[in-house]
Amino acid sequence: MSSNSLPEMLHEGRYRVNPGDSISLAHLDPSDTSGFDGKEDDAKSESKKINEKLDSLQEMLYAEHKHKILIILQAMDTGGKDGVIRRVFEGVNPSGVRVVHFREPTPEELDHGFLWKAGTNTPGKGELVIYNRSYYESVLIERVHKLVQEKVWQRRYDEINEFEKVLCEEETTILKFYLHIDSNEQKKRLQSRLDDPTKEWKFSENDLAERKLWQEYMKAYEDCLVKTSTDRAPWHIVPSNHKWFRDLVVASIIVKKMEELDMNYPKLKNPKSIEIA
């Protein structure tokens, strides 16, 4: 790749939200493909190399049994959370990888509080856990739909930061991704579900009601991203109108962070002394 390669751009923190940043999602281009200028084939070729590297790193993570990784995916409906899980982690060994889905809270979850499900599904040593949506719904959907009072969701920012601080102090690496699409792209993707009989099941009339609240969700996301992106657990805003570019960015950030863990395969103390009959 050229000197303007995507990994080098990521090293500069292009997509990372730093503490103290102000954010206007309306001014961040969800169709951005900087570094590849729309060259989808080049990006897919690079993605293949990165995915092979991710496969190797995940196997090492599992074998070393030392580090813990938590990946959080948030997006508007059709933003691509399932697609990222399917394509970015394609080919990785299912041992040591777990996906946790956050849907409408069950009565048991409501009885325990908004962080309870997350607290019982954090990664163990050698494990990579992916949250498809997360406890962040409690400062997004619950805020937008006024399911709790403002004083409740306001205090949750601090509670989330403290929860993630504890996880990081226990040597959990946290990577958080907001998959950024615009309203027009969502409209196209919803229509494609209606047009494809194999995807009709993914469509809900509730999606149309949620679309009417787009601006309210954007404000909720802006506050969430600003107030809960920390040095320990940063948010990354990923341009996601182009699925191929979205997958490349997410995979690159994950691989870069895993490489920084400086992992190694465990070694036997004296393998030459072992005889296999």
Secondary structure, 3 states (H helix, E strand, C coil): CCCCCHHHHHHCCCCEECCCCCCCHHHCCCCCCCCCCCCHHHHHHHHHHHHHHHHHHHHHHHHHCCCEEEEEEEECCCCCHHHHHHHHCCCCCCCCEEEEECCCCCHHHHHHCCCHHHHCCCCCCCCEEEEECCHHHHHCHHHHCCCCCHHHHHHHHHHHHHHHHHHHHCCEEEEEEEEECCHHHHHHHHHHHHHCCCCHHHCCHHHHHHHCCHHHHHHHHHHHHHHHCCCCCCEEEEECCCHHHHHHHHHHHHHHHHHHCCCCCCCCCCHHHCCCC
